[in-house]
Amino acid sequence: MKKIYTILLMVCIITPGFIMFTNIASSEPTFFNSLELYDISVEPMLAAELEDTTAEDYGAWPSASPWWYDLVDKENVANDGEGVYVAVLDTGLMNLWPFFFPEGDIAWELGKGFTHDILWDDTYGLMFSELRDDRGFITDLASGHGTHVTSTIIGYNYNNDFYVNGIAPKATIIPVLVLDAWEVDSPYGVLQLSGGTDEMISAGIYYIADLADELDGPVIINMSLGGPTPTPMIEEAINYAIANGVIVVCSAGNEGEAGMGWPGAYEQVISAAACGWTEALYHTFWVPGDRWLTDVPEELNVPDVFGNEYQVYLEDFSSRPNEDLGQKHHDLDVMAPGAWIVGPYKPSFTYEIGYWYVSGTSMAAPHVSAIAALILQDYPEFDQKDIEHILKIAAGGVGQNMLRGFPKEATDVYVAYVPGYVYLVSWGRHDYGRGFLQCDEAMFYAAHYKVGHSN
C-alpha cells in the first residue's frame, strides 16, 4: 500500500481537485476532496505580467519588506544565508521560476524530481509504477506550492516593480520535486490526483543527504508537507540525512487540536507551527493603499487597533501535539509566520500564475529554515541538535523576546479577517512549541551557544 502525503497550506477559494491522503489499497482507491481535509484555500491577489527579466534587472529594482519579514526582525540581522543550501522538497518550481528568482539563487543543475506513473486498472483500480527519478523539478500540473515556499526564503520579483525581501536572500535553493499531480483516465472520468508517496519523499531526502557530501556548504531540508500517520521509510531517510549533517525542518500540520502530522511530529526534526500578526489583514484589506508592505511595531506587547495587548497569535489551524496520538509537547519546536503570506503561486491543474495570499504551517517552515541558514552562515559546523537547541531557546525568551509580546497562554485574541470583521483565537500552554522565533534572537543565542559549545 502507498501512503499519499500532501502539502500543508490553508486555502479559502480554490479547490485543487482531489487529494489522496490515506492508505490506499490497489483494489479500493479512496479519494478525499481537499476541502474535507484541510479547509484548504488560497486567495488570489494579482496576476503576474510575466515579462522577460535579466540578472541585471534584479539588482536595479528597489526592494520592499513585507510584514512577515519585519515581524521576525530580519532587518536587525546582516546575515543573508550566503554559502548555505536549502533543499525545498515540495512540488518543484513553476516553469516560469526565472521570472520570480535570480537564476544564481537556484541550483537548477542539482534540481531533481521523483514520481510514479499512475494508471487505472479495471480490476485493481489505481496502479502505481515503480519510482522514477527522471521527473525533473518543473511543477507542471501540480500547484505552485514549492515556488511559494521558496519565495519566503530568498524573496521574489513582484511584477517587475520591486523585489520582495526574503529571510535568507543569498541562500542557494535546491528544488526537489517529491509532490506531483496526475490526471488519470478512469471509468468515472478523469481523476485529478495530487500529493506524494513514501517512496517519493524518502528518495528526495536520500538524494539530498548523499549530495550534501559533495557540496561546499551546510545543507538544510525544508519539508512543507505531511501525512496522518508515522512512516518508518521516511523516518529512516530523515535519520540518515541528520547523520550526514543535514538540518531537517518540517511543518507541523494544519489540523489544529487534532494533532501534528508526520514527519513534523518526529522528535528529531525541527517542527514549525504557524502564527500571524493581528493587524496583517487590517492593513491588507481595510486600509486603502497600505496592503501587505507595512511596518510591524518593534515591541509586539503594545496595544493594536483591536485592543489586544500583544500582536502575535497562534493560528487556529496550526497543529499542536495530541496526547492521544502519543505526541509530547516537546515534539513541537517553534512558531513562525504562516498566515496570509504573499508569494508567487498557482493552483493545481491550472496555469493561473500570479501572486497569492497563502496560509498554513507550510509557510511557517521556510521561515524557520531561512533563520537556520542565517545561523549556519556563521557556524557551519552546527548539526541538527545544535540548531534545534538554539532555535528553541531563542524562541523561548532569550533577551528581549519575552518583552516583544508572545504570552504563554492567551484567550479571546481579536484577529482581522476578510471582509472587514474580526474573529477570536486562543491557545494553550504548549500549543506553539517553545515560542515565537525571530532572527535577531536566534543569532544572539547562536553566538552565545558558540562560545559555550567550543569550550
C-alpha positions in Angstrom: 0.0 0.0 0.0 1.2 3.5 -0.7 0.5 6.5 1.5 0.0 9.8 -0.1 1.3 13.0 1.5 0.1 16.4 0.7 1.3 20.0 1.0 0.4 21.8 4.2 -1.3 25.0 3.4 -4.6 26.7 4.1 -6.7 27.9 1.2 -10.1 29.6 1.0 -11.1 29.9 -2.6 -9.6 27.4 -4.9 -10.3 23.7 -4.6 -7.5 21.8 -6.4 -9.4 18.7 -7.3 -8.9 15.6 -5.3 -6.1 14.7 -2.9 -5.3 11.2 -1.8 -4.3 11.4 1.8 -4.7 7.9 3.3 -3.6 4.3 3.0 -4.8 3.2 -0.4 -5.3 -0.4 -1.3 -4.9 -1.0 -5.0 -8.4 -2.7 -5.0 -10.1 0.1 -3.1 -8.8 3.6 -4.0 -10.2 6.2 -1.6 -10.4 9.9 -2.5 -10.9 12.8 -0.3 -11.9 16.2 -1.5 -9.2 18.7 -0.4 -11.7 20.8 1.5 -12.7 17.8 3.6 -9.1 17.5 4.6 -7.9 21.0 5.4 -10.4 23.7 4.6 -7.6 24.4 2.1 -7.8 27.7 0.2 -5.7 30.4 -1.3 -6.6 34.0 -2.1 -5.5 35.4 -5.5 -4.1 38.8 -5.3 -2.5 39.8 -8.6 -1.7 38.1 -11.9 2.0 38.2 -12.9 2.7 40.1 -16.0 5.5 37.6 -16.9 7.7 39.9 -18.9 11.3 39.0 -19.6 13.8 39.8 -16.9 17.6 39.5 -16.7 20.1 39.2 -13.9 20.8 43.0 -14.2 17.1 43.8 -13.6 17.1 42.2 -10.2 19.9 44.4 -8.9 18.2 47.6 -10.4 14.8 47.2 -8.8 14.0 48.7 -5.4 13.4 46.2 -2.6 10.5 46.1 -0.3 10.0 44.3 3.1 6.7 42.6 3.8 5.2 42.4 7.3 6.4 38.9 7.9 10.0 39.9 7.2 9.5 42.8 9.7 7.7 40.5 12.3 10.8 38.2 12.6 13.1 41.2 12.8 15.2 40.3 9.8 16.1 44.0 9.4 18.2 43.6 12.6 20.4 40.9 11.1 23.0 41.4 8.4 23.4 37.7 7.6 21.8 36.7 4.3 22.4 32.9 4.2 25.2 33.0 1.7 27.0 29.7 1.3 24.1 27.7 2.7 22.0 25.3 0.6 18.3 24.9 1.3 16.7 21.9 -0.4 13.0 22.6 -0.9 11.3 19.1 -1.0 7.9 20.1 -2.5 6.2 20.5 -5.8 9.3 21.7 -7.5 9.3 25.1 -9.2 6.9 26.6 -11.8 8.3 26.7 -15.3 8.5 30.5 -15.1 10.7 30.5 -12.0 13.4 32.6 -13.7 10.8 35.5 -13.7 10.5 35.3 -10.0 14.0 34.4 -8.8 17.6 35.3 -9.9 19.0 32.3 -11.6 22.1 32.4 -9.4 19.9 31.7 -6.3 18.6 28.4 -7.7 20.9 25.4 -8.1 18.8 24.3 -11.1 21.5 21.9 -12.2 21.1 20.0 -9.0 17.3 20.0 -9.1 15.6 16.6 -9.3 12.1 15.1 -9.3 10.7 11.8 -8.1 7.3 10.4 -9.2 5.3 7.4 -10.3 3.2 6.8 -13.3 -0.4 6.1 -12.3 -2.8 4.2 -14.4 -6.3 2.9 -13.9 -6.9 -0.9 -13.9 -10.5 -2.1 -14.1 -9.7 -4.9 -11.6 -7.4 -3.2 -9.1 -8.2 0.5 -9.5 -5.2 2.8 -9.3 -1.9 1.2 -10.2 1.4 2.9 -9.4 4.6 2.2 -11.4 8.0 1.8 -9.8 9.5 5.1 -8.6 11.0 7.2 -11.3 13.9 9.7 -10.7 13.8 11.3 -14.1 10.8 13.5 -13.5 12.6 16.8 -13.3 11.7 19.6 -10.9 9.3 21.7 -13.1 5.9 21.7 -11.4 3.6 21.2 -14.5 0.1 20.1 -13.2 1.0 20.4 -9.5 0.4 23.6 -7.6 2.9 26.4 -7.2 3.4 25.5 -3.5 7.1 24.8 -3.9 7.6 28.2 -5.6 5.7 30.0 -2.8 7.8 28.3 -0.1 11.0 29.2 -2.0 9.9 32.8 -2.3 9.7 33.2 1.5 13.3 32.1 1.8 15.1 34.1 -0.9 12.5 36.7 -1.9 11.0 37.3 -5.3 10.3 39.7 -8.2 7.0 41.4 -7.8 5.7 42.0 -11.3 8.9 43.8 -12.4 8.1 46.6 -10.0 10.3 45.7 -7.0 11.9 42.8 -5.3 10.3 41.5 -2.1 13.0 40.7 0.5 13.4 37.1 1.6 14.6 36.0 5.0 17.8 34.4 3.7 18.1 36.1 0.3 21.6 34.7 -0.6 20.9 31.1 0.3 21.0 28.6 -2.6 17.8 26.7 -3.3 17.9 23.1 -4.5 14.4 22.3 -5.9 13.4 18.7 -5.4 10.0 17.6 -6.6 8.5 15.0 -4.2 4.9 16.1 -4.6 3.3 15.7 -8.0 -0.1 15.8 -9.7 -1.7 13.4 -12.2 -4.7 13.3 -14.5 -5.8 9.6 -14.7 -8.4 8.3 -17.1 -10.9 6.1 -15.4 -14.5 4.8 -15.9 -15.5 7.7 -13.7 -13.9 10.3 -15.9 -10.5 12.0 -15.5 -9.3 11.7 -11.9 -7.2 14.6 -10.7 -4.7 13.5 -8.1 -2.1 15.4 -6.2 0.4 14.5 -3.5 3.4 12.3 -2.9 4.1 8.8 -1.8 6.5 7.5 0.9 8.9 6.4 -1.8 8.9 9.9 -3.5 9.6 11.8 -0.3 12.2 9.3 1.0 14.0 9.3 -2.3 14.2 13.1 -2.2 15.6 13.0 1.3 18.2 10.4 0.4 19.2 12.4 -2.7 20.0 15.5 -0.7 21.7 13.6 2.2 24.1 11.9 -0.3 24.5 15.2 -2.2 25.5 17.0 1.0 28.9 15.4 1.0 29.7 16.9 -2.4 28.5 20.5 -1.6 30.7 23.3 -0.3 28.4 24.5 2.4 25.8 23.5 5.0 22.6 21.9 3.8 19.0 22.3 5.1 16.0 20.2 4.0 12.7 22.1 4.1 9.6 19.8 4.0 6.3 21.7 4.0 4.3 18.5 3.7 2.7 15.9 5.9 0.6 12.8 6.4 -1.7 11.5 9.1 0.5 8.6 10.4 4.2 8.0 11.1 6.1 6.2 8.3 9.2 4.1 9.0 10.5 4.6 5.5 10.5 8.4 5.8 11.8 8.4 9.3 14.8 6.2 8.3 15.6 8.6 5.5 15.4 11.6 7.9 17.7 9.9 10.3 20.1 9.2 7.5 20.1 12.8 6.5 20.7 14.1 10.0 23.5 11.6 10.4 25.0 13.1 7.2 25.0 16.6 8.8 21.8 17.8 7.1 19.4 20.0 9.1 15.8 18.9 8.7 12.9 21.3 9.1 9.2 20.3 8.8 5.8 21.9 9.0 3.7 20.9 12.0 0.4 20.4 10.2 -2.9 22.2 9.7 -5.2 20.0 11.8 -5.4 22.2 15.0 -6.2 20.2 18.1 -6.5 17.0 16.1 -2.7 16.7 16.3 0.5 17.1 14.4 1.2 15.5 11.1 4.2 13.4 10.2 7.1 13.9 9.6 6.7 17.1 11.6 5.7 15.2 14.7 9.0 13.3 14.8 11.1 14.4 17.8 14.3 14.6 15.8 13.1 17.1 13.2 12.7 20.8 13.8 8.9 21.5 13.5 7.2 24.8 12.8 3.8 26.0 14.0 2.1 28.9 12.2 1.5 32.3 13.7 0.2 35.6 12.4 0.2 39.3 13.0 -3.2 40.5 14.4 -3.1 43.6 12.2 -2.0 41.9 8.9 -5.3 41.8 7.2 -6.3 45.1 8.7 -3.5 46.7 6.7 -4.0 44.5 3.7 -7.8 44.9 3.1 -9.0 47.6 5.4 -6.5 50.5 4.9 -6.5 51.8 1.3 -3.1 51.6 -0.3 -1.4 50.1 2.8 -1.6 46.4 1.8 1.0 43.9 3.0 4.1 46.0 2.8 3.8 47.7 6.1 5.8 48.1 9.3 5.3 46.0 12.4 5.9 47.5 15.8 9.3 46.7 17.2 7.7 45.7 20.5 4.8 43.4 20.0 3.4 43.7 23.5 1.8 47.1 22.7 -2.0 47.5 22.0 -3.1 47.0 18.5 -6.1 48.5 16.6 -8.4 45.8 18.1 -7.4 46.4 21.7 -5.2 43.3 22.0 -2.3 43.7 24.4 0.0 41.9 22.1 0.1 41.4 18.3 1.3 37.8 17.6 -1.2 35.0 17.8 -1.2 31.2 17.1 -3.4 30.4 14.1 -6.3 28.1 15.0 -5.5 25.7 12.1 -1.9 25.2 13.3 -1.4 21.6 14.6 -0.5 21.2 18.2 0.7 18.0 20.0 -2.1 15.5 20.7 -1.5 13.1 23.6 -4.0 10.6 22.2 -1.6 10.2 19.2 1.4 9.7 21.5 2.7 13.2 20.8 4.5 15.1 23.5 4.6 18.8 24.0 8.3 18.9 23.2 7.7 17.4 19.7 6.5 20.8 18.6 9.5 23.2 18.5 8.9 26.8 17.4 6.4 29.1 15.8 6.9 31.4 12.8 4.7 33.4 10.4 2.3 31.3 8.4 -0.8 33.3 7.9 -1.6 35.2 4.7 1.9 35.1 3.3 2.1 36.6 -0.2 4.1 34.9 -2.9 4.1 33.5 -6.5 1.7 30.6 -6.8 -0.7 28.7 -9.0 -3.4 26.2 -8.1 -3.1 22.6 -9.2 -4.2 21.7 -12.7 -4.2 25.3 -13.9 -1.7 27.8 -15.1 -3.2 30.8 -13.3 0.2 32.0 -12.2 0.3 35.1 -10.1 0.7 36.4 -6.5 -1.4 34.7 -3.9 -2.1 35.0 -0.2 -1.4 31.6 1.3 -1.7 30.4 4.9 -0.5 27.2 6.6 2.3 25.7 8.5 3.8 25.2 5.0 4.5 28.9 5.1 6.0 28.8 8.7 8.6 26.1 7.9 10.5 28.2 5.3 10.8 31.0 7.8 12.5 28.5 10.2 14.7 27.1 7.5 15.8 30.5 6.4 16.6 31.5 10.0 18.6 28.3 10.4 20.5 29.3 7.2 21.4 32.7 8.8 23.0 30.8 11.7 24.8 28.3 9.6 26.4 31.0 7.5 28.4 31.9 10.6 28.5 28.5 12.3 28.6 25.8 9.5 29.7 23.2 12.0 26.4 23.2 13.9 24.4 20.0 13.5 20.7 19.2 13.9 20.8 19.1 17.7 22.7 22.4 17.8 20.3 24.2 15.6 17.2 22.8 17.2 18.6 23.8 20.7 19.4 27.3 19.5 16.1 27.9 17.8 14.0 26.6 20.8 15.9 28.6 23.4 15.7 31.7 21.2 12.0 31.3 20.7 11.5 30.6 24.4 12.5 34.0 25.6 16.2 34.8 25.5 17.0 38.5 25.6 14.0 40.7 24.6 11.8 38.1 23.1 9.5 37.8 26.1 9.1 41.6 26.1 8.2 41.6 22.4 4.8 40.2 23.1 4.2 36.5 22.8 2.5 35.3 26.0 2.5 31.8 27.5 -1.3 31.4 27.2 -4.0 33.5 25.7 -7.8 33.7 25.2 -10.0 36.0 23.2 -7.4 37.5 20.9 -9.0 39.5 18.2 -7.7 38.9 14.7 -8.5 40.8 11.5 -10.2 38.8 8.8 -11.9 39.3 5.4 -14.0 41.2 4.5 -13.7 43.6 7.4 -14.6 41.7 10.6 -12.6 40.0 13.4 -12.6 36.6 15.0 -11.3 35.2 18.3 -8.5 32.8 18.7 -7.0 31.1 21.8 -4.3 28.6 22.6 -2.9 26.5 25.4 0.5 26.5 27.1 2.4 24.1 24.7 0.4 24.7 21.5 3.1 26.8 19.9 6.2 24.9 20.9 8.8 27.0 22.8 7.6 30.3 21.4 7.8 32.8 18.6 11.1 32.7 16.6 12.9 35.9 15.4 16.1 36.3 13.5 17.9 38.5 15.9 17.1 36.4 18.9 18.3 33.3 17.1 21.6 35.0 16.1 22.1 36.3 19.6 21.8 32.8 21.2 23.8 31.2 18.4 26.8 33.4 19.2 26.5 32.6 22.9 26.0 28.9 22.2 29.1 29.0 20.0 31.1 30.2 23.0 29.8 27.5 25.3 29.9 24.8 22.6 33.6 25.4 21.9 34.7 25.1 25.5 
